Amino acid sequence: MSMGKAAVKERANPFKKLVYVYIGTSSFDGDLDFYGNKLGAKLLWNRKAFGARVAAFDLCGEPYLLLADPVKA
């Protein structure tokens, strides 16, 4: 079923705002260095809790990059 252009324009966007883009990593320290020192992104915060490491970077405004290592179940 195809929607016309008018129907697509009138359809409400279910997303209010995209604030973070999740980036999973298997090399947290290496990627922390890459985004911060190589790309020059501003480190907003860097946390470790509940066995996970998570950092947020501002590369060019929102959405911010959310770097996270995998949590083992």
ChimeraX attribute file (.defattr): number of C-alpha atoms within 10 A of each C-alpha:
attribute: neighborCount
match mode: 1-to-1
recipient: residues
	/A:1	3
	/A:2	6
	/A:3	7
	/A:4	8
	/A:5	8
	/A:6	8
	/A:7	10
	/A:8	11
	/A:9	9
	/A:10	8
	/A:11	8
	/A:12	8
	/A:13	9
	/A:14	6
	/A:15	6
	/A:16	6
	/A:17	9
	/A:18	9
	/A:19	12
	/A:20	15
	/A:21	14
	/A:22	14
	/A:23	14
	/A:24	14
	/A:25	16
	/A:26	10
	/A:27	11
	/A:28	17
	/A:29	11
	/A:30	11
	/A:31	17
	/A:32	21
	/A:33	13
	/A:34	13
	/A:35	19
	/A:36	16
	/A:37	12
	/A:38	10
	/A:39	10
	/A:40	13
	/A:41	20
	/A:42	16
	/A:43	17
	/A:44	12
	/A:45	11
	/A:46	14
	/A:47	10
	/A:48	10
	/A:49	7
	/A:50	6
	/A:51	9
	/A:52	12
	/A:53	17
	/A:54	20
	/A:55	18
	/A:56	23
	/A:57	24
	/A:58	19
	/A:59	16
	/A:60	10
	/A:61	11
	/A:62	13
	/A:63	15
	/A:64	20
	/A:65	22
	/A:66	19
	/A:67	22
	/A:68	23
	/A:69	17
	/A:70	15
	/A:71	9
	/A:72	6
	/A:73	3
